[in-house]
Every structure is written in C-alpha cells, then in structure tokens.
Amino acid sequence: MLKTYQYPKFAYQRPPELSLSENRIAKRYPVIVVGAGPVGLACAIDLKQQGIDCLLIDEDDTVSIGSRGVCYAKRTLEIFDRLNMGDDVVKRGVSWQRGRTFFRNDEVYHFNLLAESGHERPAMINLQQYHLEEILQRRAAQAQVDMRWRQKVIAVDHQSVDVDKYARTVQLQVESPDGVYELSCDWLVVADGARSSIRRMMGLDVEGKIFTDRFLIADVVMQADFPSERWFWFDPPFHRNQSVLLHRQADKVWRIDFQLGWDADPDEEKKPERVIPRIQAMLGEQHSFELEWVSVYTFQCRRMLSFRHGPVLFVGDAAHQVSPFGARGANSGIQDADNLAWKLARVVKDQSPERLLDSYDHERVCAADENILNSTRSTDFITPKSSVSRVFRNATLDLANHFPFARSMVNSGRLSLPTHYLDSSLNTADLPSDHFACVLYPGSPMCDAPIMVNGQSSWLLRSFDGRFVLLFVKGDEVSEQVVNSEAMKQWIESANIHLITIDLLQQPRASNDQDPLIKTRLDLQPGNCWLMRPDQHLAARFRQAALDPLIKAFERATGQTEQPSIASPLASPLASSTASSTAGGFSSKQRPSQKSDALSKGLIVEPNFKDFDTPVLRDYQGNDRFYDMLINAHRNLSDDASSALNARLLLLLANHIGDVSVLQQAIEAAQTIQPSTSYKE
Ligand SMILES: Cc1cc2nc3c(=O)[nH]c(=O)nc-3n(C[C@H](O)[C@H](O)[C@H](O)COP(=O)(O)OP(=O)(O)OC[C@H]3O[C@@H](n4cnc5c(N)ncnc54)[C@H](O)[C@@H]3O)c2cc1C
C-alpha cells in the first residue's frame, strides 16, 4: 500500500474464445500486443489511432507496482502529444531542466538540458511510472483499444515462424482465470518486459553486460522546498564512497537512489531501521518524511540481436535493457513503439511491403546500441569496477572542481535523447546543391518551434497529425506553382499526406530583430519542402519543390522501393562544423569557468574534443568516447602495467603537444589539485 497512490484494478472479462460453440472459428487479429506496460500501451494506442484493430493482453490487472521509471524526456512527451495524452502527463508530472552534480560537499558542475526557449514541452518531466501507466491506460480505453487483463501468454507457436520466416500467422496459448484458450494473429508485438517469457519461449538470446552493483530506491513523502532539479552526489559526506541521486516526483514524493555496492544484503538494506538513518543523514533533522516505497535493484545493459523475427516484433524492455542512469528505458521503449506503429499499420493495410518492418529492426537496433553505449559509460563512471578506472574517475572529479573541460567528462548519466536515424534506408539524402545549415539531417527527429498557420498560433510538432507531413514554405513562385498543381494535389490526396504551408513573414520571432525561430532552426527559405514521416522523423527535404523527387522520397520512406542504407551525412566535413547545442543539451558556453582564468593562457581548460559522433545535441560524445577508450586500454592490467601505460601515454601526448610552456602549465595545474583519497578502496 502506498500513502499517495491507490493501485487501480482493471476488470477481467471472460474471453469470448472460451464461449465459442464448436464449429465457430475464433477471430484472427491483425495485431496482438502482449504486455500493457508503458511500451505495449503506447504501441496499442498508436496502432488504434492508425486505424488498426489490435488486441492488448496483460497477465496482470493493474499498473506497475512500486518505484521504477521516473524521468520522461521531451521527445517522449512529444510522442504522447501525438497520442493525445501529452497534456495529462505534463500536468501530472514535475517539469525540470537543470541538474547539479556534487563531489563531496562541492558542486562540480551543473547543466541545463534546454537552455533556449521556444519549445512547447520541457526537457524532462518526473512522474512515478504507475501514474504514467494509468494515464496511458485511460487514453487506451478512450481510444477503444481492446484490452484484456489477467491473460497470460503461456505458449507461442513459433514453429511456423521458424519454418517459414515470413509466415504471417502466430498462434498464442493464453491462460485466463476461466481456462486456457488460443488466439491467432497476423502480427505479434512483444512488450512483455525485461524477463520476456515470449523471448524465452522462442529460444532467442539477449547479449550484453550485467553490472555487479546494487542500488537502494527510497521513495519518501515530504514537504521540502528543494528546487525541481536532478541532484547527483559522488562520495557525499552522508553516504561515503558511494553515489546518491535525488529526484522530485508528483504528490510531494521524492525519489532517492543510494548506491550500495555489490556486497550489500538486499533484504537487510530494505529494512526501515537501515533505510531511515540513511535518509536522515542526507536530509538533516529539519526535514521530516514518511517512507513510501523501498526496494533494491541491480541492472543490465543488453539487447536482442534482432528485434524482428518474421511476424514477431519485440519492443521496449523485452528487446533491450539499460541501467537507469540516463532514463533511457521507458523513453527508448516508447520511441520503439513510435517507430513501429506507423510501419506496421501500413503493412497491415497493404500500403507498404513487409520489408518496411526491417527498417524498424535496423533503426531501433541502432537506437538501442546508442542507449546501451551511453548507459554503460555512465554506469562505468558512477560505479568504477577496477582500481585504475576509479583513479581516473576520481581524477576527473578533482579536476572538475577547477577546470571546465573535466566537468564535461563527469558522467553522472547522459539523459535520454532521441536517436537520429542517419543511415536509415528510408532516408533520401540531401541534394549536393541543397545545403541546410542546421543540426537536423534526413533521419533526424523534427525539432519543435512556435508557428502560425492560417492565423492560428500553434507548435510545429502539434500540427503534425500522425500522417506523412509535407511542410512547404511559401514565397517562391516556381515552388508554389508546383505545390498548387493538379498533379501535386492528386499525389498528396492519394498518398494521404498532410500539407502544412508556412509563411515565413508571419512566423513568431524571439524578438523583432531576429528571424522566426522555425526559420533559424530548420534553415528555411521560401520554396523549401520537408517531408516528415508519421513518427516526425525527417525523410527528405528540398530547397525547391518538385513532384518527382518528392514521390521518390515518399516511396523510399514507405519501403516501396528497395534501397540500401544511405551513408550517414556525418561522414562529411560539414557535420562537425555545424555541431551546436542550439536545440538543447549541455552547452559548454554556459558552464561556469571559475578558477580557470589564471591557467587559461596557453593551456586549454575549456572542453576541447572535436570528434562528435553526431552533431546534434551531443556535446559530450568526444569526451565520453575518449574516456571509454582510456578505461578499456587499462582493462585487465595490473597496477604496475597501468602505471607504465599511463607514463607512455603521457610522453606520447606531451610530444604531440610539443609546447613546453603549455606542458609546464599542465604540470602545475595537476600539482595544485589535492587528490581525493577517500575513494580509494
Ligand atoms: C529503478 C528503475 C528506474 C527507472 N527509471 C527510468 C526512468 O527514469 N525513465 C525511463 O524511461 N525508464 C526508467 N526505467 C525503466 C522502465 O521502468 C522500463 O524501461 C519500462 O518499464 C519498460 O516498459 P515495458 O512496457 O517494455 O515493460 P514492462 O513495464 O516491464 O511491462 C511488461 C508488461 O508485460 C506483462 N507481461 C509479462 N509477461 C507476460 C505474459 N506472458 N503474458 C501477458 N503479459 C505479460 C507484465 O504484466 C507487464 O505489464 C527504470 C527502471 C528501474 C528498474
């Protein structure tokens, strides 16, 4: 029992299949979704909105028990807007965008996830997962999704799947309180969570890393005036040698995560007599609180090799799992659903061939790898597993107190960002003559901006309605003739495309002397055409409207023409030169650089890594990548071998720098810092 929340009970109904007379054939569903967690619910709502008759089944009859997901990212909120429930989630949750990281008593850096204005949704909201699931369930009921509770899938006929990879029949055996029955469908979406029993029934593997650390979750109810920010401590005085995370949630419930170490006894640690003193030490005597929930968790970073197995499609935790640092679990699962639903709907309606679903596998496997990489890096930093990685981590924290470059390396969790499907086969590359000076590329999720359409103010992403969108910029005579032609109108109608026409002269600006935000963010000019997929990722864009290239791009984006993946545009020199943090993420320019002035002549102490993996929203990739390389180079070395490697490395880098005065400053800077000792084991 929670003090602030009563778990709902969703009504069980006897399945109609159990009442069929002998010669009646059971209904065969186009799509069945197994698992009504956040991902299965989002997927079922999306499919229903796309006009697909799908059945959602879950073995349970309530929402997620206890404290699990907390943080939901801007992109997820934008998907919820498309599912017509974004307002409910934002109203119920706690919006935030700032985070602070402390090393012992000192703040070593802070960040602002969304420093610029002109976005409808906040960078993040915090909300207990049970509230989120209840909102999703309500929306599913309103959308008339066929939901069945207390129905457990106990067998999958995957023989037909294995024998004929593309056979479009899946047979399920389902256990209900009234007995076992069979269901069949053309497509099965598996959203049955990290321990996926369907994955096991089909004999499929998950590969990756299991972390040997334990964390205590304590949800407490308290009246506190801490700001709505993410606070993370390394080695705080109230929990020595470990880390702690604090988040504010809805209903005055605060979530505290204490790192315990692998040797901790989970049963002992959950006892109130162990938990309460830990929290008292953290909050001080002035804050009284009540325990709402306590549990201990461990975690893993791993994924299935493939998310599509013929007519069976895996989404969410069933397909991939990450550590909670970075809030990438449910966020990425909901983005799986966002990616899959429109594709599956097109295939079910025979609008696209089955191979469109292979792009689900390709795009979301890439996304899972990105999430696993970030989550693993954060976890390695937060819970170093070798003495040398602990030494580097502590050196980073020590340096962070003094130098901005090291602050950018402090990795207390790189928070969830959407993946840019840059090498997807569905993208049409920009024409060589069509340079767009912005941080979006074919495959990128569209960024938001305030807009004015037909005299009404709105938001760019709000105006997309779940169909393909053609965003056209007025003001160029030739392009206008093309867009107003009969042929274009017929194509738009037959392809069911939503045309949005923008007049740049009327678009909202941050101030009178600036260009409209939408113009700057998308580098728009009159005559431009942007073709967006139903999941709001960019399929193609052209400086001038022309029907044939648009039709080809649409056919490509809908899998109607077989195309290999395109090369990521980031291989081009353009990529790094356009790197910027305009659409959110950390900005090195905003970081405080106190204490660095004396040393800033010659020795660079601002963040200085240039090789971004992608140019969008990822200020830290170069830093994180280097850190990863360094720790990997030391893996499995003895202390002596590690010291020798460090010496060789230092000499090589010194030679590369080659400027003795800079090296002198670096030596002095390193000498002035008192190393931390309490972290050493
Ligand atoms: C401590 C912690 C903190 C986290 N913090 C965050 C965060 O801040 N942000 C974030 O995005 N994510 C976070 N996560 C991850 C998030 O909780 C999961 O990623 C999310 O729940 C996955 O959703 P899902 O729908 O894929 O699976 P689940 O939520 O696990 O749902 C699976 C559903 O399938 C049903 N089911 C299972 N087997 C069967 C069967 N055989 N037949 C029928 N039904 C079945 C279950 O009853 C369940 O309802 C956190 C997780 C933990 C543990």
The ligand as a Gaussian input file, in Angstrom:
#p B3LYP/6-31G(d) Opt

LIG

0 1
 C       14.888000       1.624000     -10.737000
 C       14.435000       1.915000     -12.120000
 C       14.381000       3.220000     -12.558000
 C       13.987000       3.504000     -13.854000
 N       13.930000       4.808000     -14.254000
 C       13.544000       5.099000     -15.513000
 C       13.381000       6.431000     -15.922000
 O       13.591000       7.357000     -15.146000
 N       12.992000       6.667000     -17.191000
 C       12.752000       5.646000     -18.069000
 O       12.429000       5.932000     -19.228000
 N       12.842000       4.367000     -17.687000
 C       13.211000       4.061000     -16.440000
 N       13.274000       2.773000     -16.027000
 C       12.976000       1.698000     -16.991000
 C       11.469000       1.453000     -17.150000
 O       10.898000       1.138000     -15.915000
 C       11.286000       0.313000     -18.152000
 O       12.109000       0.551000     -19.266000
 C        9.844000       0.188000     -18.620000
 O        9.002000      -0.259000     -17.609000
 C        9.760000      -0.814000     -19.785000
 O        8.453000      -0.873000     -20.208000
 P        7.887000      -2.135000     -20.992000
 O        6.474000      -1.794000     -21.324000
 O        8.810000      -2.504000     -22.086000
 O        7.965000      -3.351000     -19.959000
 P        7.257000      -3.517000     -18.531000
 O        6.988000      -2.211000     -17.915000
 O        8.087000      -4.478000     -17.781000
 O        5.849000      -4.170000     -18.879000
 C        5.727000      -5.520000     -19.279000
 C        4.262000      -5.945000     -19.149000
 O        4.129000      -7.239000     -19.726000
 C        3.250000      -8.030000     -18.901000
 N        3.602000      -9.440000     -19.155000
 C        4.781000     -10.047000     -18.910000
 N        4.746000     -11.323000     -19.326000
 C        3.505000     -11.536000     -19.830000
 C        2.864000     -12.652000     -20.415000
 N        3.479000     -13.831000     -20.577000
 N        1.572000     -12.537000     -20.821000
 C        0.929000     -11.358000     -20.690000
 N        1.503000     -10.254000     -20.145000
 C        2.778000     -10.342000     -19.730000
 C        3.560000      -7.546000     -17.482000
 O        2.471000      -7.799000     -16.608000
 C        3.798000      -6.042000     -17.700000
 O        2.602000      -5.309000     -17.542000
 C       13.645000       2.448000     -14.732000
 C       13.670000       1.129000     -14.283000
 C       14.070000       0.863000     -12.986000
 C       14.072000      -0.560000     -12.516000

